[in-house]
Amino acid sequence: MDWDDAYANATHIPGGADFPAQWRRDSDAFRKTMSVLGRARLGVMYGHGPREVVDIFLPDRTPKGVLIFVHGGFWRMFDGASWSHFAKGAQSAGWVVAMPTYDLCPRVRIADITRQIAQAISVVAHEFAGPIRLCGHSAGGHLVSRMLAPGLLPKDVLSRIQKSVPISPVADLRPLLNTRMNDDFQLDAASAAAESPVLMPAPSVAVTVWVGGDERPAFLDQARWLAEAWNCEHIIEPGKHHFDVINGLLDANSPLMRSLLEPVDA
């Protein structure tokens, strides 16, 4: 099996190489508009490093709560500023949206990124009141899933998380040991297992695993493995690939946003 091809996305999506530039253009336009309106707080530091910053977008009313979105890129690419426009759906529905940036492999290890995201969530949680929802895409789906592990977040923060929606998550890192990407990750069997949500206890937080129906088989497997391990809701959105499965975040009334933001039964 060609493990590198199994986890490749851009080469299997028509126009796949063009998505990052378009995301950045849309994000830049959104950031400018929100800054003019006074509804953006950009580059808020949650740590001491230059990439330990979070962008925060405010609704035009009293917030219903906080959505924290963590971007993907195989822990090796991008920053939060490439994804700002995906705050539109939740922001228009009355939620504060926070989008952290984090350090990248190989400069740091995935376990370090996990700790950074926990710190970012804690800082945001202490800044804004109300319920918290988590969402992340791909590697970001891994990271928001990891946040539900016992002892990673302070109890007062974890108790406020009502729902997590990992989108196309990498939930079992052990297959990545077989990829060339591991030259950057520097995972071994023990560290891959320690960072794999599928091997964590099932959380008490409501979780919906979301994945596109046209994704690579490896990502369909990863989503299914997490849903089975945690016995949680598993949505396969028809006709969506790895790069457009997040488009539902743009629309407050999309099925993805309804799953993420609607009230959760006690």
C-alpha positions in Angstrom: 0.0 0.0 0.0 1.2 3.5 -0.9 0.6 5.2 2.5 1.7 8.6 1.2 -0.9 8.5 -1.6 -3.5 7.2 0.8 -3.3 10.4 2.8 -2.8 12.8 -0.1 -5.7 15.0 -0.9 -4.8 17.8 -3.4 -3.7 15.4 -6.1 -7.1 13.6 -6.0 -9.3 16.7 -6.0 -10.0 18.6 -9.2 -8.3 21.9 -8.8 -7.0 20.8 -5.4 -3.8 22.9 -5.6 -5.9 26.1 -6.0 -7.8 25.8 -2.8 -5.2 27.3 -0.3 -4.8 30.5 -2.3 -8.6 30.9 -2.6 -9.0 30.3 1.1 -6.4 33.0 1.8 -8.0 35.5 -0.5 -11.4 34.9 1.1 -10.0 35.0 4.6 -8.1 38.3 3.9 -11.3 40.0 2.6 -13.3 38.8 5.7 -10.6 40.0 8.1 -10.5 43.4 6.5 -14.3 43.7 6.7 -14.5 42.6 10.3 -11.7 44.9 11.3 -13.5 47.9 9.7 -16.6 46.9 11.6 -14.7 46.6 14.9 -15.7 42.9 15.2 -12.2 41.4 14.9 -9.5 41.0 17.5 -6.5 39.7 15.5 -3.3 38.1 16.8 -4.3 37.9 20.5 -1.5 36.1 22.2 -2.2 32.9 24.2 1.5 32.0 24.7 4.9 33.5 24.2 5.8 32.2 20.7 5.2 34.2 17.6 2.6 31.6 16.3 0.9 31.3 19.7 -1.9 33.7 18.7 -5.6 33.4 18.2 -7.9 35.5 16.0 -11.3 36.3 17.5 -14.4 37.4 15.6 -17.3 38.9 17.5 -21.0 38.8 16.6 -23.2 41.9 16.3 -25.2 41.0 19.5 -24.7 39.5 22.9 -22.8 36.3 22.3 -24.6 33.0 22.7 -21.3 31.3 23.4 -17.9 30.5 21.9 -17.0 28.4 18.9 -13.3 27.5 18.7 -12.2 26.3 15.2 -8.8 24.6 14.7 -7.4 24.4 11.2 -5.7 21.5 9.5 -2.7 21.0 7.3 -1.2 17.8 8.7 0.3 19.8 11.6 2.8 21.0 9.0 1.1 23.8 7.1 -1.1 27.0 7.3 -2.0 29.3 10.1 -5.3 30.5 11.5 -5.3 33.6 9.3 -6.0 31.4 6.2 -9.4 30.3 7.5 -11.0 33.4 9.0 -13.9 33.5 6.6 -15.1 30.1 7.9 -16.2 32.0 11.0 -19.1 33.5 9.0 -21.7 30.9 9.9 -21.3 30.8 13.6 -20.6 34.6 13.9 -23.8 35.4 12.0 -25.7 33.0 14.4 -24.5 35.1 17.4 -21.4 33.2 18.5 -17.9 34.4 19.2 -15.5 32.5 16.9 -11.9 32.0 17.9 -9.3 30.5 15.5 -5.9 29.7 17.0 -2.6 29.4 15.1 0.0 27.0 16.4 3.6 25.9 15.8 4.2 23.4 13.1 6.2 20.2 12.7 9.1 19.6 12.4 9.9 22.6 14.6 7.7 21.0 17.3 6.1 17.6 17.9 2.4 16.9 17.6 2.2 16.5 21.4 3.5 20.1 21.7 0.7 21.4 19.4 -1.9 19.5 21.5 -0.7 21.4 24.5 -0.7 24.7 22.6 -4.3 24.2 21.6 -5.3 23.4 25.1 -3.7 26.6 26.2 -5.4 28.6 23.5 -8.8 27.2 24.5 -8.2 28.0 28.1 -7.3 31.6 27.4 -10.3 32.1 25.2 -12.6 30.4 27.7 -11.5 32.8 30.4 -12.0 35.8 28.2 -15.6 34.9 27.1 -18.4 33.5 29.1 -21.0 30.9 28.0 -21.0 27.5 26.4 -18.1 26.3 24.2 -18.3 24.4 21.0 -15.2 22.8 19.3 -14.7 22.2 15.7 -11.6 21.3 13.7 -10.7 20.1 10.2 -8.3 17.2 9.4 -5.3 17.7 11.7 -7.5 20.2 13.5 -10.1 17.5 13.9 -7.5 15.4 15.6 -6.7 18.4 17.9 -10.2 19.1 19.0 -10.7 15.4 19.7 -7.6 15.3 21.8 -9.0 18.2 23.9 -11.5 15.8 25.4 -8.9 13.6 27.0 -8.9 13.6 30.8 -6.7 16.1 32.4 -5.8 18.1 29.3 -8.1 21.1 29.8 -8.9 22.6 33.2 -12.1 21.2 34.7 -13.8 24.5 34.6 -13.1 24.8 30.9 -14.0 21.2 30.0 -17.3 21.5 31.8 -18.4 24.3 29.5 -17.7 22.3 26.3 -21.1 21.2 25.1 -20.3 19.7 21.7 -17.3 18.8 19.5 -17.5 18.3 15.7 -14.2 16.9 14.3 -14.4 17.2 10.5 -12.4 14.6 8.5 -10.2 14.0 11.6 -7.0 12.1 11.7 -8.0 10.0 14.7 -5.4 7.2 14.7 -1.9 8.5 14.1 -0.3 5.0 13.9 -0.8 4.7 10.1 1.2 7.9 9.7 4.3 6.0 10.8 4.3 4.6 7.3 4.4 7.9 5.5 7.2 10.2 4.5 5.5 12.9 6.5 6.8 11.2 9.6 10.2 12.6 8.8 8.6 15.8 10.1 6.4 14.3 12.8 9.1 12.1 14.3 6.5 9.8 15.7 7.3 6.4 17.1 4.8 3.7 18.1 4.4 5.0 21.6 4.0 8.7 20.7 1.6 7.9 17.9 -0.6 5.9 20.2 -0.5 8.6 22.9 -1.7 11.2 20.4 -4.5 9.0 18.9 -8.0 9.9 20.0 -9.3 6.4 19.0 -7.3 5.1 21.9 -8.7 7.6 24.4 -11.6 6.9 26.7 -14.9 8.0 25.1 -15.7 11.5 26.3 -18.8 12.6 28.1 -19.1 15.6 25.7 -21.4 15.2 22.8 -19.4 14.4 19.6 -20.4 14.3 15.9 -17.8 13.0 13.6 -18.3 14.6 10.2 -16.7 13.6 6.9 -17.3 14.0 3.2 -18.6 11.1 1.1 -16.1 11.7 -1.7 -13.1 11.8 0.6 -10.1 9.4 0.3 -10.7 6.0 1.8 -8.1 6.6 4.5 -10.1 9.6 5.8 -13.4 7.7 5.6 -11.7 5.0 7.6 -10.3 7.5 10.2 -13.8 9.1 10.7 -15.4 5.7 11.1 -12.7 4.5 13.5 -13.3 7.4 15.8 -17.1 7.2 15.7 -16.9 3.5 16.5 -14.3 3.9 19.3 -16.5 6.6 20.9 -19.9 5.3 19.9 -20.9 8.7 18.7 -22.8 10.2 15.8 -21.1 9.8 12.4 -22.3 11.9 9.5 -21.0 11.2 5.9 -22.0 14.3 3.8 -22.7 13.2 0.2 -20.7 14.7 -2.6 -18.1 16.5 -0.4 -14.4 16.0 -0.6 -11.7 16.9 1.9 -11.4 20.5 0.8 -15.1 21.5 0.4 -16.5 19.5 3.3 -15.9 22.6 5.5 -18.0 24.9 3.3 -20.9 24.3 5.6 -19.2 26.5 8.2 -20.0 29.5 6.0 -23.7 29.2 6.4 -25.5 29.3 9.8 -28.3 27.2 8.4 -26.2 24.4 6.9 -26.6 20.9 8.2 -23.0 21.1 9.5 -23.7 24.3 11.5 -26.9 23.1 12.8 -25.2 20.0 14.1 -22.5 22.1 15.7 -24.6 24.9 17.3 -28.1 23.6 18.0 -28.9 22.9 21.6 -27.5 19.6 23.0 -29.8 17.4 25.0 -28.7 17.0 28.6 
